[in-house]
Amino acid sequence: MTGPEDAGRRVPPDQDRVRDATALSGRGGARDGSSTPDEATLVSERLEATVLGAVQGVGFRWFVLQEAARLELRGWVANRTDGAVVCVVEGPRAALEALLTSLARGPISAQVDRVIPAWMPATGRFERFQIRSGSHPGD
């Protein structure tokens, strides 16, 4: 697929796939800097999940970081002083539900007793997913 800007020059076939994947992932955007309709629908919800159990000191935050990257989500994860792990993440509902399933499973070294989800509208404030220190006050 080539656009008007490609007229008169050759575009390798895989270049179109990269352009299409960028548009679908919400990382593109119109050339004038405005959001595309795809981007607006991709970041549509926010999940704040608290994970209870033996979830600290077992690589849980790194596990969440990997899952969030795989699902192309944005937000953060942190340990709480009470032994829980809290995750604040934004993205498409289907990806958030997949992350919620992963949180309930956890890494092999963890024992998840319970996940408490809270759903709300996305704020769009996150550019990436990151691990935050336990002393972070949240958003």
C-alpha positions as CSV (number, residue, x, y, z in Angstrom):
1,M,0.0,0.0,0.0
2,T,1.5,3.3,-1.0
3,G,0.2,6.8,-0.4
4,P,0.4,10.0,-2.5
5,E,3.7,10.8,-0.9
6,D,5.1,7.6,-2.3
7,A,4.2,8.4,-5.9
8,G,7.1,8.1,-8.3
9,R,9.4,6.2,-5.9
10,R,9.6,2.6,-4.9
11,V,8.6,1.6,-1.4
12,P,9.8,-1.8,-0.2
13,P,6.8,-4.1,0.6
14,D,7.8,-4.4,4.3
15,Q,7.8,-0.6,4.6
16,D,4.1,-0.6,4.2
17,R,3.7,-3.2,7.0
18,V,5.8,-1.0,9.3
19,R,3.6,2.0,8.5
20,D,0.4,0.0,8.9
21,A,1.7,-1.5,12.2
22,T,2.6,1.9,13.5
23,A,-0.9,3.2,12.7
24,L,-2.5,0.3,14.4
25,S,-0.4,0.4,17.5
26,G,-1.4,4.0,18.2
27,R,2.2,5.2,18.0
28,G,1.7,6.9,14.7
29,G,-0.3,10.0,14.4
30,A,-1.2,12.4,11.7
31,R,1.6,14.4,10.2
32,D,0.1,17.6,11.6
33,G,0.6,16.2,15.2
34,S,-3.1,15.5,15.8
35,S,-4.3,12.1,17.0
36,T,-5.6,9.6,14.5
37,P,-9.0,7.8,15.1
38,D,-7.1,4.6,15.7
39,E,-5.0,6.2,18.5
40,A,-8.1,7.6,20.2
41,T,-9.8,4.2,20.3
42,L,-6.6,2.3,21.4
43,V,-6.1,4.2,24.6
44,S,-9.6,4.1,26.0
45,E,-9.5,2.7,29.5
46,R,-7.5,2.7,32.7
47,L,-7.0,-0.3,35.0
48,E,-5.8,0.2,38.6
49,A,-5.1,-3.3,40.0
50,T,-3.8,-4.2,43.4
51,V,-2.2,-7.7,43.6
52,L,-2.2,-9.4,47.0
53,G,-0.2,-12.4,48.1
54,A,3.5,-13.4,48.1
55,V,4.2,-10.9,45.3
56,Q,7.2,-8.9,46.5
57,G,10.8,-10.1,46.1
58,V,9.8,-12.6,43.5
59,G,10.3,-10.6,40.3
60,F,6.6,-9.6,40.0
61,R,7.2,-6.0,38.8
62,W,9.6,-7.3,36.1
63,F,7.0,-9.8,35.1
64,V,4.4,-7.0,34.8
65,L,6.8,-4.9,32.8
66,Q,7.3,-7.7,30.3
67,E,3.6,-8.4,30.0
68,A,2.7,-4.7,29.6
69,A,5.4,-4.4,26.9
70,R,4.1,-7.5,25.1
71,L,0.5,-6.0,25.2
72,E,1.8,-2.5,24.3
73,L,0.3,-0.9,27.4
74,R,1.4,2.3,29.2
75,G,1.5,3.0,32.9
76,W,3.5,1.8,35.9
77,V,3.8,-0.9,38.6
78,A,5.2,-0.5,42.1
79,N,5.5,-2.3,45.4
80,R,3.4,-1.0,48.4
81,T,4.6,-1.0,51.9
82,D,1.9,-3.5,53.0
83,G,3.4,-6.2,50.7
84,A,1.0,-5.7,47.8
85,V,1.9,-4.7,44.2
86,V,-0.1,-1.9,42.5
87,C,-0.4,-1.5,38.8
88,V,-1.8,1.5,37.0
89,V,-2.1,0.9,33.3
90,E,-3.9,2.3,30.2
91,G,-4.8,0.9,26.8
92,P,-7.4,-1.0,24.9
93,R,-9.9,-3.0,27.1
94,A,-8.9,-6.4,25.6
95,A,-5.2,-5.8,26.3
96,L,-6.1,-4.7,29.9
97,E,-8.1,-7.8,30.4
98,A,-5.3,-9.9,29.2
99,L,-2.9,-8.2,31.6
100,L,-5.4,-8.8,34.4
101,T,-5.3,-12.5,33.6
102,S,-1.5,-12.4,33.7
103,L,-1.6,-10.5,37.1
104,A,-3.8,-13.3,38.6
105,R,-1.3,-15.9,37.4
106,G,1.9,-14.0,38.2
107,P,5.5,-15.3,37.7
108,I,6.2,-18.8,38.8
109,S,7.9,-17.7,42.0
110,A,4.9,-15.7,43.2
111,Q,1.7,-16.8,44.9
112,V,-1.2,-14.5,44.0
113,D,-4.0,-14.7,46.5
114,R,-6.2,-12.0,45.0
115,V,-6.3,-9.2,42.4
116,I,-8.5,-6.2,43.0
117,P,-9.3,-4.3,39.8
118,A,-10.7,-0.8,39.4
119,W,-11.8,0.4,36.0
120,M,-11.9,4.1,35.0
121,P,-11.5,6.3,31.9
122,A,-7.9,6.7,30.6
123,T,-6.1,9.9,31.3
124,G,-3.6,9.6,28.4
125,R,-0.7,10.8,30.7
126,F,1.6,7.8,30.2
127,E,4.1,7.6,27.4
128,R,5.5,4.2,28.3
129,F,5.3,1.5,31.0
130,Q,7.7,1.6,33.9
131,I,8.6,0.2,37.2
132,R,8.3,2.8,40.0
133,S,9.9,2.7,43.4
134,G,7.7,1.7,46.3
135,S,7.8,5.2,47.8
136,H,6.1,6.7,44.7
137,P,2.8,8.4,45.7
138,G,1.0,7.3,42.6
139,D,-1.0,9.3,40.1
